[in-house]
Amino acid sequence: MSMNTKPDRNLGVELVRATEAAAIKASAWIGRGDKNAADQAAVEAMRDFLNTVDFSGTIVIGEGEKDEAPMLANGEVVGNGNGPSCDIAVDPVDGTSVTAAGRAHAISVIAVSDKGTMYNPKDVFYMDKLITRGEGKGVVSLDATPEENVVALAKALKKDVSEITVAMIDRPRHVPLQEAVRRAGARTRLFLDGDVAAGVNAITGGGEIDMLLGIGGAPEGAISACATKALGGYMQCRIAPQSELEMERTLAAGHNINKILELDDLVASDNTYFVATGVTDGLLLDGVHKIGQYLRTDSIILRARSGTIRRVQADYLAARWL
């Protein structure tokens, strides 16, 4: 297909500069208690670098209404316009609260798919999610109970149930879910904020996490879908309004709150990129670290079409950034 309409093979390598820049700028606010400052610094850095990239990216998922952000908003076009037209999802800091508190697992992330193929969670802030390795397809489901899913996944992965670890955000709404997973004989892995990294970890089968369950951000769901496509994982989502106002907005926007969204509903393209850089140390990536005169970043680039996974470490002169 024409290189003028499809993301090319070098796009992920270009995009990683934007996540590196956002992570570095956010890292200056680690542990300083100001999540808004961390987010703003990352947003400005990411936008500046995105506008140098050879593509025309329409932001489908950005720093939208929930974040009340003036930049990288839904509908904004980024890039220099000289390359392919794409849908783009950005989260300059997935985990602003943990960054501000100096805790683990914050990342900067960008996801890209062919133009017109990415799910737009307009007026939807939260989704119920299930993410696991490809072996979970046809085995686990949001329509099943947590106990049923744990037992079925253990069988599919040829593990004992006691070896299964289920990740979820540590929120009061997930207490019944935690109890159900533990009743089944599996373990829970709780994290404070940002479920993208945990979802990717569940797909890679690195031994830390076997499945992500629970309600998290809807934008992060579409971002995770691009990574799931690239890694050959399995994913389901269902819209989960958390207030009467959200329910009203969701229904007014025409969303079906009962429908299970499969992976192709979330991103219809098989040509996706997922690019992330660690802000703080976590399951998926190391955070930004100052080593002598340099700042070291740790990033991952996933591309669905080629099935490639690139791990990138880069050193930047600290004096030019901080």
C-alpha positions in Angstrom: 0.0 0.0 0.0 1.0 3.6 -0.5 3.6 4.9 1.9 1.7 8.2 1.8 -1.3 6.7 3.6 0.2 4.1 5.9 2.6 4.4 8.8 6.0 3.4 7.6 8.6 1.2 9.2 10.6 4.1 10.7 7.8 5.8 12.4 8.2 4.0 15.8 11.9 5.0 15.9 10.9 8.6 15.3 8.1 8.6 17.9 10.3 7.3 20.7 12.0 10.7 20.8 8.7 12.2 21.8 8.1 9.7 24.7 11.8 10.1 25.8 11.4 13.9 25.9 8.1 13.7 27.8 9.6 11.2 30.3 12.6 13.3 30.9 10.6 16.5 31.6 8.2 14.6 33.8 11.1 13.0 35.8 12.0 16.5 37.1 8.8 16.3 39.1 9.1 12.8 40.6 8.3 12.9 44.3 7.5 16.7 44.3 3.8 16.2 45.0 2.6 18.2 41.9 1.0 15.8 39.4 -0.3 18.7 37.3 3.2 20.2 36.8 4.6 16.8 35.9 1.8 16.3 33.3 2.2 19.8 31.9 5.9 19.4 31.4 5.5 16.1 29.7 2.7 17.4 27.4 4.7 20.4 26.2 7.8 18.2 25.5 5.8 15.5 23.7 4.0 18.0 21.5 7.2 19.8 20.5 8.8 16.6 19.4 5.7 15.2 17.7 5.5 18.2 15.4 9.0 17.3 14.0 7.9 13.8 13.0 7.2 12.9 9.3 3.5 12.1 9.6 0.1 13.7 10.0 -1.4 12.3 13.2 -4.9 13.1 14.3 -5.2 12.8 18.0 -8.1 10.4 18.7 -7.1 10.0 22.4 -5.3 12.8 24.1 -5.3 15.1 27.0 -9.0 15.7 26.6 -12.0 16.9 28.6 -11.1 14.8 31.6 -7.6 16.4 31.9 -8.8 19.9 30.9 -5.6 20.3 28.8 -5.1 22.9 26.2 -2.5 20.9 24.2 -2.6 17.4 22.7 -6.3 17.6 22.8 -8.7 15.2 21.0 -8.9 16.3 17.3 -5.6 18.1 17.2 -3.3 17.3 14.3 0.4 16.8 15.0 3.4 16.0 12.9 5.0 18.0 10.1 2.5 16.7 7.5 5.1 15.1 5.3 4.3 11.4 5.9 1.4 9.0 6.4 -2.0 10.0 7.9 -2.6 8.2 11.2 -4.8 8.0 14.2 -2.7 8.7 17.3 -3.3 8.2 21.1 -1.1 9.9 23.6 -0.6 9.7 27.3 2.4 11.9 28.2 2.4 10.5 31.7 0.3 7.4 32.4 0.6 7.6 36.2 0.8 11.3 37.1 -0.2 10.6 40.7 2.5 8.0 41.2 5.1 10.3 39.5 4.2 13.1 42.0 4.5 10.6 44.9 7.7 9.1 43.7 6.2 5.6 43.2 6.7 3.0 40.5 5.2 2.2 37.1 4.7 5.6 35.5 5.4 5.7 31.7 5.1 8.1 28.8 3.2 6.4 25.9 2.1 6.9 22.3 0.1 4.5 20.2 -0.6 4.8 16.4 -2.8 3.0 13.9 -3.9 3.6 10.3 -6.2 6.6 9.8 -9.8 6.0 10.9 -9.1 2.7 12.7 -8.8 3.6 16.4 -11.7 3.4 18.8 -12.7 6.9 20.0 -13.9 6.7 23.6 -15.8 10.0 23.3 -17.5 10.9 26.6 -16.3 7.6 28.1 -13.8 7.8 30.9 -13.7 4.3 32.2 -13.7 0.7 30.9 -13.8 -2.8 32.4 -10.8 -4.5 31.0 -9.4 -8.0 30.5 -5.9 -8.5 29.0 -3.8 -11.6 28.8 -1.6 -13.6 26.4 -2.9 -14.9 23.1 -3.7 -18.3 24.8 -6.6 -16.5 26.5 -8.6 -16.0 23.3 -11.8 -18.1 23.5 -10.9 -19.1 27.0 -11.5 -16.0 29.3 -14.3 -13.5 29.0 -15.7 -10.4 30.7 -19.0 -12.4 30.8 -17.3 -15.0 33.1 -16.7 -14.7 36.8 -13.2 -13.9 38.0 -12.9 -17.4 39.5 -13.9 -18.9 36.1 -11.4 -16.8 34.3 -8.5 -17.7 36.7 -9.2 -21.4 36.4 -9.6 -21.3 32.6 -6.5 -19.3 32.1 -4.4 -21.5 34.3 -5.4 -24.5 32.2 -4.7 -22.7 28.9 -1.2 -21.6 30.2 -0.5 -25.0 31.6 0.0 -23.6 35.1 -1.4 -24.4 38.5 -4.0 -21.9 39.6 -1.7 -20.9 42.5 0.8 -19.7 39.9 -1.6 -17.3 38.3 -1.1 -13.6 39.1 -3.9 -11.1 38.3 -3.1 -7.4 38.2 -5.6 -4.6 39.0 -5.6 -1.0 40.1 -5.9 -0.7 43.9 -9.3 0.9 44.3 -12.2 0.3 46.7 -14.3 -0.8 43.7 -11.9 -3.7 43.1 -12.1 -5.2 46.6 -14.7 -7.8 45.5 -12.6 -8.6 42.5 -9.5 -9.1 44.7 -11.4 -11.4 47.0 -12.8 -13.5 44.1 -9.3 -14.0 42.6 -7.9 -15.1 45.9 -10.8 -17.4 46.5 -9.9 -19.1 43.3 -6.4 -19.7 44.6 -4.6 -17.2 42.5 -2.6 -14.1 43.6 -3.2 -10.5 43.1 -0.8 -7.7 42.1 -2.1 -4.3 43.0 -0.8 -1.0 41.6 -1.8 2.5 42.3 -2.3 4.1 39.0 -1.9 3.6 35.2 -2.8 0.1 33.9 -1.1 0.2 30.5 2.3 -1.1 31.7 0.6 -3.9 33.7 -1.5 -4.9 30.7 1.6 -5.1 28.4 3.4 -7.1 31.1 0.4 -9.6 31.1 0.8 -10.1 27.4 4.5 -10.7 27.4 4.3 -13.6 29.8 7.4 -12.5 31.6 6.3 -14.2 34.8 5.2 -11.1 36.8 1.6 -10.9 35.6 -0.7 -13.3 33.8 -3.9 -11.3 33.5 -5.1 -7.7 33.9 -8.6 -7.3 35.2 -10.7 -4.4 36.5 -12.0 -0.9 35.7 -9.5 1.6 34.4 -9.3 4.5 32.0 -11.0 4.2 28.7 -8.3 6.1 26.7 -5.7 3.7 28.2 -7.8 0.8 26.9 -7.4 1.9 23.3 -3.7 2.6 23.8 -3.3 -0.9 25.3 -5.1 -2.4 22.3 -2.3 -1.2 20.0 0.2 -3.0 22.1 -2.0 -6.1 22.3 -2.1 -6.2 18.5 1.7 -5.9 18.3 2.3 -8.6 20.9 -0.3 -11.1 19.7 -2.2 -10.9 23.0 -5.9 -11.0 23.8 -8.1 -8.2 25.2 -11.7 -7.4 25.9 -13.2 -4.2 27.2 -16.7 -3.0 28.3 -17.7 0.6 29.0 -18.1 1.2 32.7 -19.5 4.6 33.7 -18.6 5.5 37.3 -21.3 8.1 38.0 -24.8 9.1 36.9 -23.3 12.0 34.9 -20.9 9.7 33.1 -23.7 7.3 32.3 -25.8 10.1 30.8 -22.9 11.3 28.7 -22.1 7.8 27.6 -25.6 7.0 26.5 -26.1 10.4 24.9 -23.0 9.7 22.8 -24.5 6.5 21.5 -22.3 3.9 23.3 -23.6 0.5 24.2 -22.6 -0.1 27.8 -23.5 -3.9 27.6 -21.4 -4.7 24.5 -18.1 -6.5 25.0 -15.5 -4.7 22.8 -13.1 -7.1 21.2 -9.6 -6.2 20.1 -10.7 -5.4 16.5 -13.4 -3.1 17.9 -10.7 -1.1 19.8 -8.3 -0.9 16.9 -9.3 -2.2 13.5 -5.9 -2.0 11.9 -3.2 -4.7 12.1 -0.6 -1.9 11.4 -0.1 -0.5 14.9 2.7 1.0 16.9 3.1 1.2 20.6 6.0 3.3 22.0 6.6 3.9 25.7 9.4 5.3 27.9 9.7 4.8 31.6 9.3 7.8 33.9 9.7 5.9 37.2 11.0 2.3 37.6 8.4 -0.3 36.9 7.4 -3.7 35.7 7.8 -2.8 32.0 10.6 -0.2 31.9 13.2 1.5 34.0 12.6 5.1 34.8 14.7 8.1 33.9 18.0 8.0 35.8 20.8 10.5 36.1 24.2 8.9 35.5 27.0 11.4 35.8 26.3 14.2 33.3 23.7 12.1 31.5 20.1 11.2 31.8 19.4 7.6 30.8 16.0 6.6 29.3 14.6 3.1 28.8 12.0 2.6 26.0 10.1 0.0 24.1 8.9 0.1 20.5 6.3 -2.5 19.4 5.1 -2.8 15.8 2.2 -5.2 14.9 2.9 -5.6 11.2 6.4 -6.8 11.5 6.0 -8.4 15.0 9.1 -6.5 16.2 9.9 -5.5 19.8 12.7 -3.0 20.2 14.2 -2.1 23.6 16.0 1.3 23.4 18.2 2.9 25.9 19.5 6.4 25.3 21.7 8.9 27.2 21.1 12.6 27.0 23.3 15.4 28.4 21.4 16.5 31.5 22.5 20.1 31.2 20.4 20.4 28.0 17.2 19.1 29.6 17.0 20.1 33.3 
